[in-house]
Amino acid sequence: MAAVEPVLFIYGDDPVNDKEFKQMLADLVAREEKYLQVNSEEFNRRHRELMDLIERASRKE
């Protein structure tokens, strides 16, 4: 069986392998979660408000 070449992604002008890409994506998600304050009281309150609005809108259809 032939060796499998790692998948390369292009990030800007630099090719990166799948391991590097996964790490970059994990870092991006972590930064976004911090920016959005995921699991904070404010985030959870707003999430509940949005879910309530969606539920009310779906009942009106």
KATA-V981452 format. One record per residue. RES is the residue in one small letter. OMEGA is omega in whole degrees, -180 to 180 (NA if undefined). NEAR is the number of other ideal C-beta (glycine too) atoms within 12 Angstrom. Layout:
res->RES omega->OMEGA near->NEAR
res->RES omega->OMEGA near->NEAR
This chain:
res->m omega->-178 near->3
res->a omega->177 near->4
res->a omega->-180 near->5
res->v omega->177 near->8
res->e omega->177 near->9
res->p omega->178 near->14
res->v omega->177 near->14
res->l omega->176 near->14
res->f omega->177 near->18
res->i omega->177 near->12
res->y omega->-171 near->16
res->g omega->176 near->8
res->d omega->-174 near->6
res->d omega->173 near->12
res->p omega->177 near->15
res->v omega->179 near->19
res->n omega->-175 near->18
res->d omega->178 near->17
res->k omega->178 near->14
res->e omega->180 near->19
res->f omega->179 near->20
res->k omega->179 near->16
res->q omega->178 near->16
res->m omega->180 near->19
res->l omega->178 near->17
res->a omega->178 near->14
res->d omega->179 near->14
res->l omega->179 near->15
res->v omega->180 near->15
res->a omega->179 near->14
res->r omega->179 near->13
res->e omega->178 near->14
res->e omega->178 near->15
res->k omega->180 near->14
res->y omega->-179 near->12
res->l omega->-179 near->16
res->q omega->180 near->15
res->v omega->-179 near->17
res->n omega->173 near->12
res->s omega->178 near->14
res->e omega->180 near->11
res->e omega->180 near->13
res->f omega->-179 near->18
res->n omega->177 near->15
res->r omega->-179 near->14
res->r omega->178 near->16
res->h omega->179 near->18
res->r omega->178 near->14
res->e omega->-180 near->14
res->l omega->179 near->14
res->m omega->177 near->14
res->d omega->178 near->14
res->l omega->179 near->14
res->i omega->179 near->14
res->e omega->179 near->13
res->r omega->180 near->12
res->a omega->-179 near->11
res->s omega->177 near->10
res->r omega->-178 near->9
res->k omega->-177 near->8
res->e omega->NA near->7
